[in-house]
Amino acid sequence: MTLLVLLFACSSAEPVALAPAGVPFPHAAEFKEPTKHGPQALEFGTDACLGCHQEGATAPACASCHDVYPHETGWLNGAEHGKGMSGEAGPVARETCTACHGAEGLKAPDCTSCHASWPHPEGWKEAGNHGTYALARGGAVAACGSCHGADLAGADLTGADKAPSCSSCHKSYPHAAGWAEPTLHGATTDFTECWLCHGDGGATGGTADVTCQKCHSTFPHPADWSATHYATASKLGEAVCLGCHAAGFAPIPIVASCGATCHGAPQ
């Protein structure tokens, strides 16, 4: 009778994950620094890390240190990641982002990957440069709000730098409460300041995308207005004119007086 002896090798219930070639294991103490493990993850792919750091494992996950990673759905929307850069939390948020997106040898997307105008080129402060850019992209809020705040009031980007607000240069913006009333904005002494945002003559809307005729439907007046305006005034009454032509039709800045032009002294 032959005795058959079978030998079995012991094995663990789960396979032992091996670090990919080139990734030191066990990791050195400084490996937790983003500039150390980040390049490794980029070179070998995050799959190389999941053997040990997979979800549910006892080894640290990305989110153990990077609490905003993986990013939520919609994170690429400027209104989402941009708002995290503003206010008092801005400097801290910026530092958190640069851990992965900074220039320390990491190749993850940076601000310029999507925001082609940042950092702004020389001469950007000129209204004709940043104004034209904003106008072509649906207005200042749509083009600039993700960095400069949803109300364009400025926003912290780093501990030292701050995205300026429109009012840093355009002193009348944001407009005061009640500004839409003709007696306030109509009485301004220098309409050229308005035109910087609202377009030359207030007729194009400019970067603000708001024209005079948005509220004043008869502005600018057509070429034959001097001969035909009486019909409008007769039908609608003088109230329709007082938005631009002051009470008693006396002149306000750049707007003619009825009495001083064609009709003599008002009665």
Stockholm file with secondary structure:
# STOCKHOLM 1.0

chainA/1-267         MTLLVLLFACSSAEPVALAPAGVPFPHAAEFKEPTKHGPQALEFGTDACLGCHQEGATAPACASCHDVYPHETGWLNGAEHGKGMSGEAGPVARETCTACHGAEGLKAPDCTSCHASWPHPEGWKEAGNHGTYALARGGAVAACGSCHGADLAGADLTGADKAPSCSSCHKSYPHAAGWAEPTLHGATTDFTECWLCHGDGGATGGTADVTCQKCHSTFPHPADWSATHYATASKLGEAVCLGCHAAGFAPIPIVASCGATCHGAPQ
#=GR chainA/1-267 SS CCCCCCCCCCCCSSCCCCCCTTSCSSCCGGGGSHHHHHHHHHHHCTHHHHHHHCTTSSSCCHHHHCTTCSCCTTTTSHHHHTGGGSSTTHHHHHHHHHHHHSSSSCCSCCHHHHCTTCSCCTTTTSHHHHHHHHHTTTSHHHHHHHHHCTTSSCEECSSSCEECCGGGTCTTCSCCTTTTSHHHHTTCSCHHHHHHHHCGGGSSCGGGTCCGGGTCTTCSCCTTHHHHHHHHHHHHCTHHHHTTSCGGGCCBTTBCCHIIIIICSCC
#=GC SS_cons         CCCCCCCCCCCCSSCCCCCCTTSCSSCCGGGGSHHHHHHHHHHHCTHHHHHHHCTTSSSCCHHHHCTTCSCCTTTTSHHHHTGGGSSTTHHHHHHHHHHHHSSSSCCSCCHHHHCTTCSCCTTTTSHHHHHHHHHTTTSHHHHHHHHHCTTSSCEECSSSCEECCGGGTCTTCSCCTTTTSHHHHTTCSCHHHHHHHHCGGGSSCGGGTCCGGGTCTTCSCCTTHHHHHHHHHHHHCTHHHHTTSCGGGCCBTTBCCHIIIIICSCC
//
